[in-house]
Amino acid sequence: MKSASFLRKVRGLKMQNEKNNLIYQGSIVGKKAPDFTAKAFHQNKFKDVRLSALRGKWVILAFYPADFTFVCPTELSRFADSYKSFRDVGAEIMSVSTDTEFAHKAWWDNSTMIKKIQFPMLADPTGNICKSYGTYIENEGLSLRATFIIDPDGVVKSADIHDNSIGRSVKEVLRKLQAAIYVREHCGEVCPVEWETGQKTLKPGIGLVGKI
């Protein structure tokens, strides 16, 4: 009887955790980014990376399904091409997949597109990081394609998760990062549709109601 009761409790906890993961995926914006320590391939070396060690910087987490695939190298190559633009505004990029750091190195060694990457490529073979960010596909052991923008206080400001058949726009990630930086530095202002650096912003208030 005790054994049966214990199994029911375990199943109940598992179902609750799965439910929480689904809920968390939709509510992560505005909350502290789940911290983690991971192995990484970076600058032709294996390293340990801890997210919280980057406090004080903006962080872009770019989740993708797998190394040696098709859409993924086109995205990571574009992130590599734009890396300086992200660094110039005080941001670090880190890519994340369920591959090991050894697979990352093999990919980097064999692909001219991936060879351009200078940012850390994080390894999440257990899927724990993906699970904490709501991107893990249980029956495949892979991550959904997803991008998270985390501010210097460790708070998620943007989360974009979508189907793996759709490549993301790195230009749009940079635009959203620049908008997030602007509103952080200009309290009371907000960025309208497709806002880009140098364009006019809005100051919400009663005087603006019905005038847009």
N, C-alpha and C positions, 0 to 999 in steps of 0.2 A: 504493500500500500504506500509506504514511504517513497519507494522508488518511482511509482507511477505519479505520485504527487510532485516529486522533484522534476520529472520529465515535463509535466504540464507547466511548471513554473519556468523551465528553461525555454520551452516553445513560446510561452507568453512573452518572455523577455526578448526573444529573437524577433517576434512579430512587432513588438513595440519599438525595437531598435530600427527595424526596416521602415516603420511608419515615421519615426523621428527623422531618418535620413531623407525621406521624401519631403517632409515639412521643412527641414533645414535648408534644403536646396532653394526653396522659394523665399526664405527669410534671412539669408546670410548677409545681404546688403545692410549696412549700418551696424553690423556686429563685429566683434573681434575675429580676425581671421584665425582659423584653427592652426595652432602652432605645430611644428614637426621638425624632426631631424632626419636627414636623408643622405644617402650616398650620392655623389654626383661625379660626372665626368666634366672637367673644366680645364681648359688650357693644356690639354694633353696629360692631365693628371687626375687621379681619383682623390676626391675630397669629401669631407663631411660638411653638410650645410644645415644650418638651423635658421628657420624663418625669422624668429624673434631677434636674431643677431643683426638683422637689417633694419631694426627700428630707427627712425630718423630719415629713412629713404622711402620713396615710392617703390612699390614692387608690382611687377606684372607676372602673374602665374599663367602660363600657357599650357593647358592640358591637351594632349593629343593621343590617339589610340595606340599607335605602334611605330617602331622604327622599320626601315626597309619597306615602306608602303608607298602610297601614291600622292594623295593630297598633302600629307604631312610634310614632306620635304619642300613643297612649294611654299608652305606657310613659314616654316622655320627658316628657310632661305631668305624670305622677305623680312622676317624679324632680324636676321643677321645683317641684312643690308641697311636696316633702319636703326640698328643698335646705338649708333652714335647719337641719333636724334633723341632716343629715350634717355641716354646717359646725360645729354646736355641739359635736360630738365630735371635731373636728379633722380632718375628711376633705374632700377635694375630689372632685367628680364630673367626669368627662370622657366625652362620648359619642363614638363612633367609627363611621364608615361609609365606604364607598368613593366617596361623593359628593365633589365639590369644595367648597371654602369658599364659592364663589359660589352653589352650589345651596343650601347651608345658609342663606345670607342670604336668598335668594328664598323659601325655606320659612318662615323666621322672619318675613319681611315679610307673608306671605299667610295664615298660620295663627294663629288666636287661641290654640290650645293650645300651639304651639311658641313663640309670642311671650313666654310666661312664663319661658322658659329663661334663666338667668343664668350657667350654667356653660359652659365652652369646648366647642364642637362641632368635633371634629377631622376633618380631611379626609385620606382615605387613597386617592386615586384610583389609585395604583399597586398597592394591595393589600398592600404590604410589611408594614405593621403587622399587618394581619389574618393574614398568612402566619406571622409570627413568633409569634403567639399561637394558631395552629392553628384559626382561625375562617374562613379563606378558602374559598369555593366556586369551584373552578377554572373549571367550565363555565358559571358565571353571572356571575363577576366581582363577587360580593356577599359579605357576611359572614353567618355564622350569628349567631343571637341569643346573646349571651354576656356574662357579667359576671365581672370579676376584682377581687378585693380585695387591695390591695398595702399592706404595712405601711411604717412610716417608714424602715425600712432598705432598702426596695426589694425585699422578698421577697414572693412571691405566697402569700397565706394561704388563698384560696378561688378556685375556678374553676368556673363553671357554663356549659356550652355545650349548647344544645338546638335543636330544630327551629324554623324560623322561623314556623311556624303556632301556636306556643305563646308567649303573652305571659308575661313574668317578673313576680314579685311584688316590688315595690320595698320593701314592708314587710319581706319576708324578707331582702332584701339588707341593710337597716338592722339587722335583728336579728342577722344573722351578723357584721356589722361590729362591733356592740356586744359580741358574744361574743368576737371576736378581740381587741378592745381589752382586755376584762376579763382574759383568760388571759395576755395580754402583761404586764399590770400585777400579776397575782397568780400568781407562779410556783408550780407544783405543783398548781394547781387546774384542773379541766376543767368545761365546761358540758354538762349532760345535754340530753336531747331537748327541743326547743322552748323552751330556756332564754331568759328575758327579764330585762332589767336589774332587780335587786332580789331575784331568786329565788335559791334555794340552789344551790350548786355542789358538786362532788365533789372529794375528794382521793384519787386512786388510791394504793393501797398494799396490802400483804399483809393488813392487818386488815380491808380492805373486800371481799376476795375471797369470792364466794358469798353476800354479804349484801345484794345489790341485787335 
